[in-house]
Amino acid sequence: MKIIPTSIPEVVLLEPKVFGDDRGFFFESWNKRTFAELGIPADFVQDNHSKSQKNVLRGLHYQIENAQGKLVRVTAGAVYDVAVDLRRSSPSFGQWVGFTLCAEDKRMAWIPPGFAHGFCVTSDSAEFLYKTTDYYSPAHERTLLWNDPQLAIPWPLAGEPLLAAKDKAGTPLAEAETFA
């Protein structure tokens, strides 16, 4: 497993060793020992899987309590993935990092607790899988406004995004609950 740094040191891309032949491919997407050796000592408790059509934007989600670290990957299609640092004590507070995740290259991303996370689908459709370090807690779920001018995220959308009601009603960073 190879780590590819991003502009926010705690958010990393992970490139697995993929073994392929005329039958297909195999790769290890999660190994607790390997991830601990890479400095990601995550203990996952939940797996989630979504399928979305082109131009669907999901996010930017986080839990103010029961904060979740997320190991994210795409198994079909492609997305533009974004993580926003919501840790006030961090030198990168309020900054975001974005990257493409796709089924073709099989890269994954580690989004630590304390970050809002979201993605938009750039292919005709995409299947998105992610492991979390804490359980979903609806009472603590928060949504950061996807198009907050303070963040100025250049989402690669083809027109208006398809949004859930909670994503349309997200909170701007200046008013959002954040982490210490």
Beta strands, then each sheet from edge to edge (+ up, - down):
strand 1: 2-5
strand 2: 12-15
strand 3: 19-21
strand 4: 24-26
strand 5: 46-53
strand 6: 57-63
strand 7: 70-76
strand 8: 78-85
strand 9: 96-102
strand 10: 108-111
strand 11: 115-121
strand 12: 125-132
strand 13: 141-143
sheet 1: 1+ 2- 10+ 7- 12+ 5-
sheet 2: 3+ 4-
sheet 3: 9+ 8- 11+ 6- 13+
end
